[in-house]
């Protein structure tokens, strides 16, 4: 049986929650705690900021807890970005080259639970060379410390906003 590299949860977030998380990124993406993602293009992210710089919305923490409950995640630590969460805004023309993330906590693997919060075109995840179509509200889960991953080009006129919830698990 072929090992699945990714699990997609369609409509994990409803439209109201997507809008709330999108709105926070939209209103804050020009703040200094959003920094260049260094992944090919103009995408900005909170990944390289500190917890002292960012005040994430309560909805982001509630979503992270909902994911832990839904997936029965037993965390052994958090990745080394603020609160184990990243807000990302990719603009038309942006891509993300394929890469693996580090193992943040020895003896664990790092998974990401990503949720796209805008109706953008493109920017779809590519995992081990295979593209996956996801829509606003969908969550995709995969082992970022095991599989090469990136995304294809964001097209159209709307930026692609996404939240990344990272977990270090056994």
C-alpha beads as a LAMMPS data file, in Angstrom:
LAMMPS data file: protein, C-alpha beads

170 atoms
169 bonds

1 atom types
1 bond types

-500.0 500.0 xlo xhi
-500.0 500.0 ylo yhi
-500.0 500.0 zlo zhi

Masses

1 110.0

Atoms # bond

1 1 1 0.000 0.000 0.000
2 1 1 1.348 3.424 -0.992
3 1 1 2.227 5.731 1.917
4 1 1 0.205 8.942 1.934
5 1 1 2.407 12.032 2.171
6 1 1 -0.439 14.434 2.855
7 1 1 -3.877 14.438 4.447
8 1 1 -6.365 17.074 3.302
9 1 1 -9.318 18.115 5.463
10 1 1 -11.782 19.892 3.169
11 1 1 -13.542 22.924 4.663
12 1 1 -11.721 22.586 7.996
13 1 1 -12.445 26.264 8.700
14 1 1 -15.758 27.914 7.946
15 1 1 -15.999 31.146 5.942
16 1 1 -16.272 33.346 9.042
17 1 1 -13.090 31.957 10.625
18 1 1 -11.242 32.102 7.301
19 1 1 -12.212 35.741 6.980
20 1 1 -11.075 36.506 10.542
21 1 1 -7.632 34.964 9.960
22 1 1 -7.371 36.517 6.480
23 1 1 -8.307 39.940 7.846
24 1 1 -5.566 39.795 10.501
25 1 1 -2.936 39.015 7.835
26 1 1 -4.327 41.660 5.460
27 1 1 -4.298 44.371 8.154
28 1 1 -0.846 43.455 9.484
29 1 1 1.168 42.230 6.469
30 1 1 2.988 45.563 6.166
31 1 1 4.058 45.559 9.822
32 1 1 7.726 44.972 10.679
33 1 1 7.029 41.523 12.150
34 1 1 6.128 40.308 8.649
35 1 1 9.497 39.631 7.041
36 1 1 10.636 38.404 3.626
37 1 1 10.225 34.634 3.480
38 1 1 13.339 34.202 1.275
39 1 1 11.531 31.520 -0.745
40 1 1 11.481 33.023 -4.280
41 1 1 9.462 36.188 -4.540
42 1 1 7.875 38.768 -2.297
43 1 1 6.065 36.527 0.169
44 1 1 6.132 37.849 3.723
45 1 1 5.792 35.775 6.863
46 1 1 5.904 36.008 10.640
47 1 1 8.200 32.964 10.812
48 1 1 11.348 35.002 11.475
49 1 1 9.891 37.251 14.162
50 1 1 9.789 36.785 17.921
51 1 1 6.837 36.303 20.241
52 1 1 7.616 39.747 21.689
53 1 1 6.924 41.382 18.303
54 1 1 3.580 39.765 17.471
55 1 1 0.114 39.803 18.972
56 1 1 -1.687 37.039 17.105
57 1 1 -5.487 37.037 17.163
58 1 1 -7.247 34.809 19.663
59 1 1 -8.791 32.989 16.703
60 1 1 -5.331 31.706 15.692
61 1 1 -4.794 30.153 19.143
62 1 1 -8.309 28.686 19.084
63 1 1 -7.630 27.200 15.637
64 1 1 -4.337 25.692 16.829
65 1 1 -6.161 24.085 19.783
66 1 1 -8.934 22.838 17.510
67 1 1 -6.327 21.161 15.283
68 1 1 -4.656 19.508 18.292
69 1 1 -8.020 18.169 19.441
70 1 1 -9.209 17.052 15.972
71 1 1 -5.949 15.230 15.184
72 1 1 -5.311 14.064 18.757
73 1 1 -1.843 15.622 18.672
74 1 1 0.445 14.898 21.600
75 1 1 2.997 17.674 21.265
76 1 1 6.598 17.103 22.334
77 1 1 7.548 20.719 21.685
78 1 1 6.992 23.544 19.240
79 1 1 8.954 24.568 16.161
80 1 1 11.149 27.636 16.696
81 1 1 8.730 30.224 15.376
82 1 1 6.279 32.316 17.441
83 1 1 3.819 30.091 19.320
84 1 1 4.344 27.336 16.737
85 1 1 2.328 29.395 14.231
86 1 1 3.160 31.318 11.080
87 1 1 1.037 33.795 9.142
88 1 1 1.994 34.087 5.469
89 1 1 1.048 36.386 2.602
90 1 1 2.207 35.459 -0.915
91 1 1 1.632 37.824 -3.807
92 1 1 0.889 37.082 -7.474
93 1 1 4.056 35.716 -9.069
94 1 1 5.379 34.242 -5.797
95 1 1 6.377 30.605 -5.446
96 1 1 8.062 28.573 -2.748
97 1 1 10.958 26.342 -3.752
98 1 1 10.928 22.737 -2.566
99 1 1 12.742 22.175 0.722
100 1 1 12.585 20.227 3.994
101 1 1 12.208 21.895 7.371
102 1 1 14.542 21.040 10.225
103 1 1 13.751 18.749 13.106
104 1 1 13.223 21.315 15.859
105 1 1 13.128 18.957 18.834
106 1 1 15.442 15.945 18.926
107 1 1 13.603 12.629 18.695
108 1 1 10.540 14.157 16.982
109 1 1 9.319 15.006 13.529
110 1 1 7.713 18.268 12.533
111 1 1 4.272 18.373 10.963
112 1 1 2.526 21.393 9.525
113 1 1 -1.191 21.906 9.429
114 1 1 -1.687 24.615 6.792
115 1 1 -4.909 26.475 6.066
116 1 1 -5.376 28.830 3.137
117 1 1 -7.659 31.749 4.027
118 1 1 -8.115 33.573 0.713
119 1 1 -9.717 32.889 -2.660
120 1 1 -6.419 33.256 -4.499
121 1 1 -5.429 31.317 -7.610
122 1 1 -2.427 28.998 -7.539
123 1 1 0.093 28.774 -4.756
124 1 1 -0.926 25.146 -4.367
125 1 1 1.272 22.868 -2.272
126 1 1 3.777 20.588 -3.971
127 1 1 4.930 17.634 -1.874
128 1 1 7.631 15.350 -3.233
129 1 1 6.926 16.737 -6.724
130 1 1 3.148 16.174 -6.604
131 1 1 0.773 19.150 -6.688
132 1 1 -2.354 19.213 -4.507
133 1 1 -5.296 21.542 -5.139
134 1 1 -6.606 23.101 -1.948
135 1 1 -9.244 25.772 -1.493
136 1 1 -10.022 28.415 1.089
137 1 1 -10.793 26.730 4.406
138 1 1 -9.035 23.465 3.526
139 1 1 -6.307 22.203 5.837
140 1 1 -3.463 20.020 4.624
141 1 1 -1.235 18.117 7.011
142 1 1 2.166 16.657 6.207
143 1 1 5.574 15.904 7.668
144 1 1 7.742 18.902 6.722
145 1 1 10.870 17.341 8.211
146 1 1 10.482 14.231 6.021
147 1 1 9.126 15.416 2.676
148 1 1 10.345 18.028 0.225
149 1 1 7.622 20.623 -0.119
150 1 1 6.973 23.977 -1.736
151 1 1 4.271 25.618 -3.820
152 1 1 3.540 26.598 -7.377
153 1 1 3.070 30.174 -8.575
154 1 1 0.363 32.413 -7.126
155 1 1 -1.660 33.730 -10.076
156 1 1 -4.418 36.245 -10.607
157 1 1 -4.666 39.446 -8.600
158 1 1 -5.285 38.313 -5.021
159 1 1 -2.547 37.436 -2.528
160 1 1 -2.560 33.953 -1.023
161 1 1 -2.929 34.165 2.740
162 1 1 -2.181 31.116 4.813
163 1 1 -1.725 30.074 8.432
164 1 1 0.775 27.380 9.322
165 1 1 0.376 25.516 12.597
166 1 1 3.493 23.486 13.445
167 1 1 3.811 20.594 15.879
168 1 1 6.778 18.486 16.999
169 1 1 5.512 14.943 17.527
170 1 1 6.988 11.452 17.893

Bonds

1 1 1 2
2 1 2 3
3 1 3 4
4 1 4 5
5 1 5 6
6 1 6 7
7 1 7 8
8 1 8 9
9 1 9 10
10 1 10 11
11 1 11 12
12 1 12 13
13 1 13 14
14 1 14 15
15 1 15 16
16 1 16 17
17 1 17 18
18 1 18 19
19 1 19 20
20 1 20 21
21 1 21 22
22 1 22 23
23 1 23 24
24 1 24 25
25 1 25 26
26 1 26 27
27 1 27 28
28 1 28 29
29 1 29 30
30 1 30 31
31 1 31 32
32 1 32 33
33 1 33 34
34 1 34 35
35 1 35 36
36 1 36 37
37 1 37 38
38 1 38 39
39 1 39 40
40 1 40 41
41 1 41 42
42 1 42 43
43 1 43 44
44 1 44 45
45 1 45 46
46 1 46 47
47 1 47 48
48 1 48 49
49 1 49 50
50 1 50 51
51 1 51 52
52 1 52 53
53 1 53 54
54 1 54 55
55 1 55 56
56 1 56 57
57 1 57 58
58 1 58 59
59 1 59 60
60 1 60 61
61 1 61 62
62 1 62 63
63 1 63 64
64 1 64 65
65 1 65 66
66 1 66 67
67 1 67 68
68 1 68 69
69 1 69 70
70 1 70 71
71 1 71 72
72 1 72 73
73 1 73 74
74 1 74 75
75 1 75 76
76 1 76 77
77 1 77 78
78 1 78 79
79 1 79 80
80 1 80 81
81 1 81 82
82 1 82 83
83 1 83 84
84 1 84 85
85 1 85 86
86 1 86 87
87 1 87 88
88 1 88 89
89 1 89 90
90 1 90 91
91 1 91 92
92 1 92 93
93 1 93 94
94 1 94 95
95 1 95 96
96 1 96 97
97 1 97 98
98 1 98 99
99 1 99 100
100 1 100 101
101 1 101 102
102 1 102 103
103 1 103 104
104 1 104 105
105 1 105 106
106 1 106 107
107 1 107 108
108 1 108 109
109 1 109 110
110 1 110 111
111 1 111 112
112 1 112 113
113 1 113 114
114 1 114 115
115 1 115 116
116 1 116 117
117 1 117 118
118 1 118 119
119 1 119 120
120 1 120 121
121 1 121 122
122 1 122 123
123 1 123 124
124 1 124 125
125 1 125 126
126 1 126 127
127 1 127 128
128 1 128 129
129 1 129 130
130 1 130 131
131 1 131 132
132 1 132 133
133 1 133 134
134 1 134 135
135 1 135 136
136 1 136 137
137 1 137 138
138 1 138 139
139 1 139 140
140 1 140 141
141 1 141 142
142 1 142 143
143 1 143 144
144 1 144 145
145 1 145 146
146 1 146 147
147 1 147 148
148 1 148 149
149 1 149 150
150 1 150 151
151 1 151 152
152 1 152 153
153 1 153 154
154 1 154 155
155 1 155 156
156 1 156 157
157 1 157 158
158 1 158 159
159 1 159 160
160 1 160 161
161 1 161 162
162 1 162 163
163 1 163 164
164 1 164 165
165 1 165 166
166 1 166 167
167 1 167 168
168 1 168 169
169 1 169 170
